[in-house]
Amino acid sequence: MFSFLFRRVLVLIPTYIGITLAAFAFIHVIPGDPILIMAGERGLPPEKYAELMHAFGYDQPLWKQYLDYIGQLLQGDFGNSFVTGRPVLEEFFELFPATLELSFFALFFALLIGIPAGIYAAVRRGTIFDHSLMTISLTGFSMPLFWWALLLIVFFSGYLGWTPVSGRISALYFFDTPTGFMLIDSLLSDEEGAFKSAVMHLILPAVALGTIPMATFARQSRSAMLETLSEDFIKTARAKGLSPFKVTMAHAFRNALIPIVTVIGLSVGVLLGGAILTETIFSWPGIGKWMVDSIFRRDYPVVQGGLILIATIVIIVNLTVDMLYGIIDPRIRKKGH
Amino acid sequence: MSVESTPNQNQQSALMAVLASFWFEFRQNKGALYGLVFIGILAFVAIFADLITPYDPVEQYRDVLKMPPVWAEGGSWTHIFGTDALGRDQLSRMIYGSRYSFYIGSIVIFFCLTIGIVLGLIAAFNRGFIENLIMRLMDIILAFPSLLMALALVAILGPSLENAMIAIAVVFIPHFVRLTRAQALSELGKDYVSSSKSMGASTWRLMFINVLPNCMAPLIVQATMSFSSAILDAAALGFLGMGAQPPSPEWGTMLADSRQYILSDPWMMGIPGLAILFTVLSINLIGDGLRDALDPKMKTAKS
């Protein structure tokens, strides 16, 4: 297992260097001088400009700048935001729990409904349930996420008035947020009704963000189950007289897990991308909204650092998925692919 | 003059036979047919937009602001889908908007297919350093969530519909490269390639005449699915203000315009949203049908 992991990490090194190069290039190909953007409308006297150019190292040759940049990254220094002046890494860790909380519940919602529905559709192949599920999931799969989020707001917040429109918690509550996860923090606080408010704020964005992955999971688990259900070992299991439930879950589902785990892994990128739209629409203070705002505010150190940090998350998740394959299917581990 | 068919005619009738059997398979899929019909109608509307639109899509009728559609209370037949906050006729904007969808999808797919196929074939034919270089480059693009990558690229290039399309194409290309390479590698081991090689075929001939046609089926399916993703992503970029710029009647941009009225006039966002949903759904249905028809192996697994 260790050597399997080691080989995987080794392959990542050139990719990771490329990612830092791409993020480094970003600030140099973007139109406009970063110093002038930082200075804002008023502009700068030339001597101050030269001083800043030197302070930020922009007067150095490019390769030197890149090496310095890598050196800073290795020390955990992702630069400071032009707008707030705070370290990018600090802002990232402050906002990341919000995105994690949202994505976790979106994924939870998607798995909870998508996979059982897909399995059931495969077992009851050709029935009305199967056909309607496939129609619904194809529709979900084709849904423009931002429109779906707006529809949910119109119906649940506007028409029924059940849920709030934006934010993570009602502005009435003030309490410390030691973990950054609003559900936990609101429980820890003594504020009456804070937890309920946090839940109500979370439901709509989580459902909006989870819908497209849910459709993908339902489709994928159905087709993976159909494939394994037609295998010989399933016939054997049935012939042995095992209960249909045991055949489905212990024999078929376990073997259908590989393609399902693959889509779950791939959906993390989809979730992070979707978080950009969902967080913008629901004013959810996470890294997706942070990135969009920074792009609009031309806060380039944040965009640059955020790109690297988000790519790091995607890479770590892909690595975890690879390792899960090894655990689910020992054949993959042995082959080393 | 002989009655027997010339080789050219033989080839033609063989092609007809392939197309006929393809159509036979494709027809089996009801959903794909519905999708095809919807896209056909939409294409008709897009082509003849100039003739069928009742109004100019950017003309502002200031005396009928935010008029509801005809089926709602206060609607009128003068503006069937109503008017937006600036008094522009929604139906005309929707009709012109369909042009943008086809434009976006076609251009993005054109770039993805040409660049993706060329890079994928180069990688498959040059195992080792060049292959690694290309594939690692694709890994880098794939390490970023596609919408974020597209947003960052548009930030560099400047917000416009054309730049949004370039950004979307860049984000989609890695999938085409990987698919082409994998297909080409599996074809390269086959006998017909070695025999062609032994007869002195050049690398170019091997790449584009021998190998490529046998890689096309999954690429066509991928292209269809990417066509719909391109429309979705372009609409998302337009919605964020990073795609088509006002006053162009692009559907995502129209949704962004209607966003502040979602609670007071929800129909305003309903129509463009439904149009995007049906277009994307239809193309995905066609893609499913194509996959079944072009690749019988996948059919047993999928349906």
Interface residues (C-beta under 8 A of the other chain):
Chain A: P14 T15 G18 I19 A22 F26 V29 I30 P31 L138 T139 F141 S142 M143 P144 L145 F146 W147 L150 L151 I153 V154 S157 G158 S223 L226 E227 G269 V270 L272 G273 G274 I276 L277 T280 M291 V292 I295 F296 R298 V303 L307 I310 A311 V314 I315
Chain B: G31 R136 L137 D139 I140 L142 A143 F144 P145 S146 L147 L148 L151 A152 A155 I156 G158 S228 L232 A235 A236 F239 L240 G241 M242 G252 L255 R259 I262 L263 P266 M269 P272 G273 I276 L277 V280 L281 N284 L285 D288 A301 K302
